[in-house]
Amino acid sequence: MIVTVVVVCLIAIGLLLLYVRSLRRRRTFLDERLRDAAGHGWYPAPTDPWLAGLAGRLYSVQGSAERMVAGHGIRALDFTYSASSTATAAKCHVIAYDLPCALPSLAVLQKNPLVASQEFESTRFNQQFTVEADDPRYASAVVNPQLMELLIDRFPYVQWRIEGRALITWGLGYWTTPAVAEAAYLFGRIVDLIPPFVIEDYGIR
């Protein structure tokens, strides 16, 4: 009996130490992340309800958005949700970049052969990406040859979309400074490559 109690106590102590270690590592990660983000001009900000709602639509309406940073037209937040009451919580993130004006919805996703996609003049692009948009002319104007080349050569793994006045990307794991920096660079290039007539013809003022 005594041996059993001792074993149970040792197991409990071991689990407690693991939990404390996990909390310490989490705190270190969050603190270092904020310091790195501040070096880019991104600082803690109140959670944007619109961005939190979008994260809920992407992942789960039962999830929780928190720990947002913002600055220089970019916002990033963590999102946590559980698929069921017994499932381990999934850690995700959403990053947004401000557009000069609102534009119709458009999504550039990893290739999914089960989803109908508009065909573009680049075979390599068509093999790697699925594009979803209501207006084919608008999609062709945004996803122009220069943007296709950029995506194929440098960002073949990034999924993104235009939602109103923001460019959005998302992924598994809490946001990291390198991930936000990469998204900021990509989105800045996308904005540079959008022809002026797109803003004039399709912009929602």
N, C-alpha and C positions, 0 to 999 in steps of 0.2 A: 504493500500500500504506500509506504513511504517513498519507495523507488518511483512509483507511478506519479506521485505528487511532484517529486523533484523533476522528473522528465517533463511533465506538463509545465512546470514553472520555467524550466530552461527554454522550452519551445516558445512560451509566451514572451520571455525576455528577448529571445532572438527575433521574434516578429516585431516587437516594439522597437528594437534597435534598427531593424530594416526600415520601419516606417519613419523613424526620426531621420535616418540617413536619406531617405527619399525626399522628405520635406526640406532638408538642408540643401540637397542638390537642386531641387526645384527653385528654392529661394535664390541660390547662386545664379542659376540660369536666368531668372527674371531680372535680377539686379544687373548682371553683365549685359543683358539684352538692352535694357534701358540706357545704360552708359553708351553702348555702341550706337543706338538709335539717336541719342542726343548729338553725337558727332556728325550726323547727317542733317540735323535740324528737325528731327521728329521727337515730339515730347508727349507725355501722357495727356489725354484729353477725354472729356465726357463721351461715353459711348453714343455714337450716331444712331438714333432709332431707325432711320431708313436703311443704313448699312446692316444693322442687326437684324432687321426684318428680311433683308435680302439673304443674309446668311441662313436664316431659318428656312427660307424657301429652297435654298440650295441643299441643305442638310436635313434639318428637322425643326418643325415649329416648336418642339418641346425643348430645344437647346437653349444655351445661355451664352450671350456675347459679352465679352469683358476685355479689359486691359488694352484699350485702344490708344494708339499714338497717331499724331497728325502733324503735318507741316509741309510747306512748299507744294500744296495741292494734292498731297497723298495722305491716305488714312489706312491703317492696318489694325485689325482686331483679332483676338482669339475667339474661337467658338467651340463649345463642348456640348456633346449630346450623347444619349444612350438609346440604342435601337430598341431596347426592352428594359424592364425593371431589373433583370438579372445580367444584362450585358455590361461589359466594361465600357466606361465612358470613352468616346472617340474624341480626339483632339484635332481641331482643324483651324483654318484661318481664312480670312478674306481680306483682299487688298483692293483699294479703290483709288482712282486718279481722276481729278477733275478735268472735264472737257470744257472748251470755251462756250458751248451751248448744248442743250439737249438734242440728241439724235435718235432716230428710230432704233429699235432693238436689233442687234446682230450678234451672233455667237460664232466663234471659231474654236472648234473642239477637235480632240483627237479623232482620227478616222473611225467611224462606226459603220460597217457595211449594212447594218440593219436599218439605218436612218437615211432617208433621202437627202441628198446634198446637191447644191448647185455645182455644176462643173465649171472649172476655170481653164484658162489657156495653158496652164502649167500642169503637165502630167504628174510631176513629182509632188506638187502641192495637192492635187486631187487624191493621190495615194496616201498622203499623210494627214489630211485634215477634212473635217466635215464642217460646212458653213451653213448656218441657219439664219434666214432673213426673209421677211415677207415680200420684199421688192428686189428682184434679181439685178436691176440696174443700179440700185443703191449699193447692194453688196459688191458688185463689180467695181464701182467707183471707190469704195473704201478699201477693199482687198485688191489693190492694183498690183501690177507686176513688181514694183519696187518693194511693196510690203510682203508679197509672197516670197520674194527672194530672201528678205530679212528673216521671215519666220522659218523657212526651210533651212537656211544656213546656220542660224544662231539660236532659234527658239522652237525647235520641233516638238518639244514636250510641254509647252505652255498652252493652257486653255484660257481663253479670255472672252469677254463679251462687252458690248455697249449696252448700258442700262440707263436711259435718260441722260443725265448730265455727267455720267461717270463711265470710265473704263474699269472693268472688274476682272480680277483673277482670284483663284482660290486653290486650296490644296490641303493635304493631310499634314498633321503636326501644327503646333503653334507657330506663329510667324517668327521669322528670324531676320536680323538686319540684312544679311546678304540676299535673302529672298525678296525683301521689300526694295532693296537697292536695284536688284535685277528687274523687278516689275516696274519701278520708276523709270529706268532707262528704256525698257521696251515701250512703255506707254508714251514716253516723251517722243520716241521715234515714230510711233503710230500717229500721234497728233501731227508731227512734222510732215508725214507722208499723206495725210488726208488732203485731197485737192480743195482749194478754196471754194469751188462751186458746190461741193458737198455741203459745206456749212450754209451757203446761200440758198441752195435748193431744198435741202432736207432739214436744216436747223430749225428747232422748235424754240422760238423766242419766249 
